[in-house]
Amino acid sequence: MSKTRHVSETPATQFLKQHKVAYSEHTYDYVDHGGAGEAARQLGLDPHAVVKTLVMEDESARPLIVLMHGDREVSTKNLARQAGLKKVAPCQPEAAQRHSGYQVGGTSPFGTRKRMPVWVEASVLDYPTIYINGGRRGYLIGIAPAILVDLLGAHPVSVGLE
């Protein structure tokens, strides 16, 4: 169950409102290193339907976003191959924050400081509703996953690890 406390606007919610996208708000008590699993536990959600936003970079240090189920890891080797890149690696937290404009643990793919290519685990798109960070720690939004493709141009890939 979501708490109904309203969270002030973030660049992500401004972006969604600007594009007339309906979303639900879900707040929880942020825990350092708790990740999507902790959010899912507190909100009573399926951890597979909670999507984490990861900022990574290619071999030339160009940033990209990967959207993955909260209970899965990303195979950077498979992502590089499917994205046509030589190498993909997670950004350092400072670099991720610089690229996205969001604090690590509160990164949303919407309303980022820099426009970055977005890759999404294909099975995320099968859910009727996904829960993804709304641009602040302790704040998820529920949206239709088609929005990821329609608004962000997300490219489906199969790069999840159990």
Backbone bond lengths (Angstrom), bond angles and torsions (degrees), N, CA, C in turn:
res aa  C-N    CA-C-N  psi(-1)  N-CA   C-N-CA  omega(-1)  CA-C   N-CA-C  phi
1 M - - - 1.437 - - 1.521 109.46 -
2 S 1.287 115.96 138.55 1.462 118.23 -179.65 1.519 109.83 -90.61
3 K 1.300 113.90 147.07 1.459 118.95 171.57 1.529 104.83 -76.23
4 T 1.294 117.72 150.15 1.458 118.76 -175.47 1.520 112.93 -99.57
5 R 1.314 116.94 12.52 1.456 120.23 179.52 1.527 109.22 -62.67
6 H 1.311 116.83 127.14 1.466 120.95 179.22 1.523 109.17 -78.74
7 V 1.307 115.72 139.48 1.455 121.73 178.16 1.523 107.18 -106.45
8 S 1.345 116.44 139.77 1.460 118.42 -179.92 1.530 109.89 -61.89
9 E 1.309 115.67 160.14 1.459 120.76 -176.31 1.515 112.83 -57.77
10 T 1.309 114.51 148.20 1.462 122.78 174.14 1.524 106.46 -125.02
11 P 1.325 118.75 167.80 1.467 118.92 174.53 1.543 111.56 -55.48
12 A 1.337 116.66 -32.96 1.472 120.19 179.72 1.518 111.28 -66.43
13 T 1.335 116.90 -47.53 1.470 118.70 -178.41 1.524 110.73 -70.37
14 Q 1.316 118.30 -33.02 1.469 120.62 175.10 1.524 110.03 -62.29
15 F 1.341 116.50 -43.54 1.465 122.36 178.96 1.530 109.83 -60.32
16 L 1.336 116.51 -46.74 1.468 120.07 -178.67 1.527 111.72 -65.73
17 K 1.318 117.10 -40.78 1.471 120.11 177.83 1.527 111.12 -64.46
18 Q 1.324 115.33 -41.12 1.468 120.52 178.78 1.529 110.60 -59.41
19 H 1.338 116.58 -34.77 1.465 121.26 -179.69 1.533 112.44 -95.83
20 K 1.351 115.67 11.32 1.468 122.06 176.54 1.531 113.30 55.66
21 V 1.337 115.21 44.76 1.461 121.65 178.83 1.530 109.00 -98.78
22 A 1.325 115.73 127.34 1.464 120.42 176.98 1.527 108.84 -78.51
23 Y 1.327 116.24 139.93 1.461 120.83 176.93 1.520 109.42 -151.03
24 S 1.324 115.40 156.63 1.462 120.59 174.53 1.525 107.71 -106.44
25 E 1.334 116.19 154.77 1.463 121.13 -178.88 1.524 109.92 -108.94
26 H 1.334 116.03 138.35 1.466 121.66 -178.37 1.527 108.48 -139.74
27 T 1.324 116.27 112.43 1.458 119.60 -179.77 1.526 110.00 -103.35
28 Y 1.314 115.18 150.99 1.464 121.84 177.28 1.523 107.78 -149.09
29 D 1.304 116.10 168.27 1.464 120.86 179.22 1.515 108.81 -82.64
30 Y 1.336 116.28 110.77 1.459 121.75 -178.26 1.529 110.41 -62.88
31 V 1.338 115.40 136.13 1.459 122.33 176.57 1.524 107.25 -124.81
32 D 1.346 117.32 125.96 1.469 120.07 177.94 1.516 110.21 -52.86
33 H 1.309 117.08 131.33 1.462 125.08 178.60 1.534 113.57 62.45
34 G 1.337 116.94 15.31 1.463 120.46 178.56 1.517 111.69 -78.31
35 G 1.328 115.38 -31.40 1.454 121.78 176.77 1.516 114.90 61.27
36 A 1.322 113.56 -164.22 1.459 121.39 -177.61 1.527 111.72 -63.11
37 G 1.325 116.56 -31.63 1.466 120.25 179.82 1.514 111.73 -62.55
38 E 1.315 117.24 -42.28 1.463 121.53 178.82 1.527 109.86 -67.52
39 A 1.312 117.61 -41.61 1.466 120.96 177.50 1.528 110.02 -60.44
40 A 1.325 116.77 -46.44 1.466 121.30 -179.89 1.526 110.27 -61.17
41 R 1.335 117.18 -42.94 1.460 121.19 -179.26 1.525 110.44 -61.50
42 Q 1.334 116.63 -49.10 1.469 120.00 -177.65 1.524 112.68 -65.24
43 L 1.322 116.68 -35.75 1.468 120.71 -176.04 1.525 113.26 -92.35
44 G 1.341 116.85 -4.29 1.458 120.15 -179.64 1.519 112.85 69.00
45 L 1.341 115.78 35.29 1.471 121.21 -178.74 1.520 111.09 -105.22
46 D 1.313 115.82 157.47 1.466 122.30 172.52 1.531 107.11 -67.72
47 P 1.361 118.94 121.07 1.472 119.90 -178.19 1.536 112.63 -60.46
48 H 1.317 116.58 -21.94 1.465 120.28 178.91 1.539 110.58 -73.63
49 A 1.340 117.39 -24.58 1.470 122.06 179.88 1.527 111.80 -89.17
50 V 1.341 116.70 -9.40 1.459 121.14 175.17 1.527 106.01 -89.94
51 V 1.316 116.08 124.57 1.461 121.22 -173.62 1.522 109.86 -109.43
52 K 1.329 115.22 127.47 1.464 118.64 178.12 1.524 109.80 -94.37
53 T 1.334 114.62 147.33 1.458 122.80 -179.91 1.524 107.54 -106.18
54 L 1.317 116.40 115.26 1.462 121.95 -177.66 1.524 109.99 -113.57
55 V 1.321 116.20 129.72 1.460 120.52 176.34 1.524 106.92 -97.77
56 M 1.334 114.64 122.35 1.462 121.18 -179.43 1.514 108.36 -125.81
57 E 1.330 115.99 178.08 1.466 119.49 177.10 1.512 110.03 -141.24
58 D 1.338 114.41 154.91 1.457 120.09 179.49 1.522 110.05 -90.60
59 E 1.315 115.78 -172.11 1.475 121.45 -176.40 1.523 113.35 -62.33
60 S 1.330 117.35 -20.32 1.468 121.44 178.56 1.530 111.86 -101.32
61 A 1.331 116.04 15.00 1.468 123.28 -179.47 1.531 112.59 64.41
62 R 1.348 116.82 23.56 1.471 120.88 174.03 1.528 107.56 -82.67
63 P 1.337 116.80 130.34 1.464 119.36 -176.41 1.527 113.13 -76.06
64 L 1.325 114.75 153.57 1.457 123.03 173.99 1.513 107.85 -150.21
65 I 1.313 115.58 159.93 1.463 121.20 179.66 1.514 109.27 -112.21
66 V 1.332 115.09 138.23 1.462 121.99 174.78 1.527 107.46 -121.34
67 L 1.326 116.13 129.24 1.461 122.37 178.32 1.523 107.62 -108.11
68 M 1.335 115.47 120.16 1.467 120.84 -173.08 1.527 110.18 -133.87
69 H 1.334 115.74 149.98 1.465 121.07 173.81 1.531 108.37 -52.74
70 G 1.314 115.77 142.65 1.460 120.98 -177.70 1.511 114.70 -62.45
71 D 1.340 117.43 -21.66 1.465 120.25 -178.53 1.534 112.27 -105.81
72 R 1.321 116.52 21.40 1.481 120.93 179.08 1.522 109.91 -130.17
73 E 1.326 114.78 157.01 1.463 122.01 173.68 1.526 107.58 -103.97
74 V 1.323 116.85 166.12 1.463 122.67 179.18 1.522 109.53 -102.74
75 S 1.322 116.56 130.92 1.462 120.82 170.48 1.529 106.47 -83.34
76 T 1.331 116.14 103.22 1.465 119.68 -177.88 1.527 110.75 -66.05
77 K 1.317 116.84 -30.11 1.470 120.70 177.68 1.536 110.19 -64.70
78 N 1.343 116.57 -46.90 1.466 120.08 178.45 1.524 111.49 -67.23
79 L 1.331 116.71 -36.82 1.462 119.88 178.36 1.523 110.29 -63.24
80 A 1.325 117.13 -45.86 1.469 120.31 179.11 1.528 110.00 -58.24
81 R 1.324 116.53 -45.55 1.465 120.57 -178.77 1.531 110.50 -62.50
82 Q 1.337 117.73 -48.18 1.461 121.06 -176.91 1.533 112.59 -71.09
83 A 1.332 116.69 -25.83 1.466 120.76 -179.99 1.522 112.15 -90.96
84 G 1.346 117.26 -2.67 1.455 120.53 -179.71 1.521 113.08 72.18
85 L 1.324 116.69 31.30 1.457 122.05 179.99 1.520 109.95 -112.48
86 K 1.332 116.22 160.46 1.468 119.78 177.74 1.518 111.21 -77.26
87 K 1.345 115.73 -39.22 1.459 120.18 -175.07 1.518 109.91 -154.01
88 V 1.325 116.03 145.44 1.460 122.43 173.49 1.524 106.91 -133.85
89 A 1.323 115.39 136.52 1.466 121.00 178.06 1.521 109.47 -145.44
90 P 1.340 117.10 153.43 1.469 119.04 176.25 1.529 110.44 -62.59
91 C 1.314 116.36 145.39 1.468 121.91 174.54 1.522 109.06 -75.72
92 Q 1.300 115.87 156.64 1.463 120.08 168.22 1.531 106.41 -67.54
93 P 1.335 118.40 150.00 1.472 120.07 -178.08 1.529 113.44 -53.05
94 E 1.326 118.08 -39.62 1.470 120.42 -179.24 1.528 110.41 -64.65
95 A 1.326 116.98 -41.64 1.466 120.92 179.63 1.528 110.13 -67.59
96 A 1.328 117.18 -41.25 1.466 120.95 179.23 1.527 109.78 -60.68
97 Q 1.322 116.47 -42.13 1.458 120.73 179.72 1.527 111.00 -66.88
98 R 1.314 117.16 -39.42 1.468 121.54 178.85 1.535 110.71 -63.68
99 H 1.334 116.63 -43.38 1.471 120.55 -178.91 1.528 112.11 -70.24
100 S 1.329 116.64 -43.74 1.469 120.37 -172.33 1.525 113.55 -88.58
101 G 1.328 116.29 -30.03 1.456 119.94 -173.77 1.519 112.21 84.13
102 Y 1.324 116.80 2.23 1.462 122.06 -179.06 1.523 110.61 -112.61
103 Q 1.328 115.10 150.89 1.451 122.08 174.83 1.530 108.30 -72.10
104 V 1.326 117.79 138.84 1.463 121.31 177.29 1.529 108.07 -57.69
105 G 1.319 116.33 133.41 1.457 121.44 -174.46 1.520 111.29 97.19
106 G 1.339 116.37 -8.99 1.456 122.18 179.23 1.515 111.09 -136.84
107 T 1.339 116.38 25.88 1.462 121.16 -175.94 1.519 111.57 -82.71
108 S 1.316 115.10 127.96 1.462 122.35 175.51 1.528 108.04 -113.12
109 P 1.330 117.98 149.63 1.464 119.32 175.22 1.530 112.37 -77.53
110 F 1.340 116.17 -11.00 1.461 121.28 -177.76 1.524 110.56 -95.86
111 G 1.321 116.74 138.27 1.457 120.37 174.51 1.515 114.03 69.01
112 T 1.327 116.72 33.86 1.470 119.78 -180.00 1.526 110.74 -72.86
113 R 1.316 114.91 155.48 1.474 120.71 -179.82 1.532 109.85 -61.65
114 K 1.331 116.99 -46.00 1.471 122.07 177.92 1.517 108.45 -108.19
115 R 1.306 116.23 143.95 1.470 119.89 173.40 1.524 106.94 -77.21
116 M 1.317 116.78 125.01 1.468 121.57 -177.84 1.522 109.42 -129.09
117 P 1.343 116.82 150.12 1.468 118.27 173.97 1.526 109.23 -64.54
118 V 1.340 115.59 144.50 1.463 121.06 -177.36 1.525 108.99 -119.55
119 W 1.335 115.15 133.06 1.459 122.91 176.55 1.519 106.67 -118.94
120 V 1.318 117.26 135.86 1.464 121.18 -177.75 1.524 109.50 -127.75
121 E 1.325 116.27 134.88 1.462 120.79 173.85 1.525 106.65 -58.02
122 A 1.332 116.98 123.65 1.467 122.45 -171.97 1.527 113.30 -54.16
123 S 1.329 118.17 -38.63 1.466 120.19 -176.67 1.532 112.80 -69.61
124 V 1.339 118.15 -15.92 1.471 121.14 174.04 1.530 109.45 -60.52
125 L 1.320 116.13 -34.91 1.463 121.48 -176.05 1.524 112.98 -71.79
126 D 1.345 117.41 -10.01 1.467 121.73 -179.61 1.525 113.44 -81.64
127 Y 1.322 117.36 -14.86 1.466 120.87 -177.17 1.527 110.90 -79.42
128 P 1.337 117.86 147.06 1.469 119.26 176.17 1.531 111.04 -70.55
129 T 1.340 116.18 -35.38 1.468 122.59 178.32 1.516 108.30 -140.20
130 I 1.326 116.10 136.95 1.463 120.42 172.91 1.523 108.03 -118.42
131 Y 1.311 114.56 159.98 1.462 121.58 179.88 1.517 106.87 -118.77
132 I 1.319 115.89 119.75 1.457 121.74 -172.50 1.533 108.45 -135.55
133 N 1.319 116.77 155.56 1.452 119.30 -175.42 1.525 111.16 -60.41
134 G 1.322 115.35 137.60 1.460 121.90 -178.81 1.520 113.85 -96.74
135 G 1.339 117.29 12.01 1.459 119.94 175.31 1.516 114.85 102.71
136 R 1.320 116.00 15.37 1.460 120.28 178.94 1.531 108.14 -155.73
137 R 1.313 116.74 145.92 1.464 119.81 175.85 1.522 109.38 -61.24
138 G 1.341 115.69 136.43 1.458 120.07 179.22 1.511 114.29 79.42
139 Y 1.326 117.50 21.38 1.466 121.08 -175.20 1.524 110.68 -142.86
140 L 1.330 115.36 112.32 1.460 121.09 175.12 1.524 108.71 -110.95
141 I 1.327 115.36 152.85 1.462 121.07 171.80 1.515 108.14 -119.48
142 G 1.311 115.76 144.30 1.460 121.72 176.08 1.520 108.33 -98.82
143 I 1.327 116.08 125.46 1.470 120.91 -179.47 1.528 110.14 -140.86
144 A 1.312 115.27 165.26 1.460 120.95 171.44 1.533 107.06 -75.55
145 P 1.333 119.17 131.58 1.461 120.51 -176.21 1.530 114.71 -63.91
146 A 1.320 118.03 -21.73 1.467 120.58 178.75 1.532 111.13 -58.87
147 I 1.337 116.81 -24.67 1.468 122.00 178.63 1.535 110.31 -58.70
148 L 1.332 116.47 -33.89 1.471 120.41 -178.95 1.524 110.87 -60.89
149 V 1.311 116.04 -40.19 1.464 121.06 179.74 1.522 110.20 -79.23
150 D 1.335 115.75 -46.32 1.464 120.59 -175.74 1.529 113.31 -63.91
151 L 1.331 117.83 -45.40 1.465 120.78 -175.12 1.522 114.15 -95.20
152 L 1.334 116.33 -33.71 1.465 119.09 -175.56 1.526 113.29 -102.37
153 G 1.329 116.25 -10.02 1.464 119.24 -176.99 1.522 111.79 66.50
154 A 1.348 116.17 30.86 1.471 120.55 -177.75 1.526 110.91 -60.36
155 H 1.322 114.95 135.87 1.465 122.72 179.13 1.524 109.16 -97.08
156 P 1.337 119.03 120.89 1.464 120.57 178.43 1.534 111.42 -68.84
157 V 1.329 115.56 137.39 1.465 122.98 176.77 1.524 107.87 -140.20
158 S 1.323 116.08 164.92 1.472 121.57 174.36 1.514 107.50 -119.64
159 V 1.332 115.45 91.87 1.462 120.22 -173.72 1.520 112.74 -133.26
160 G 1.335 117.05 13.79 1.452 120.96 -177.26 1.512 113.05 -80.21
161 L 1.322 115.52 142.48 1.459 123.49 174.90 1.517 108.33 -116.01
162 E 1.324 116.95 142.14 1.479 121.86 177.99 1.507 109.94 -65.25
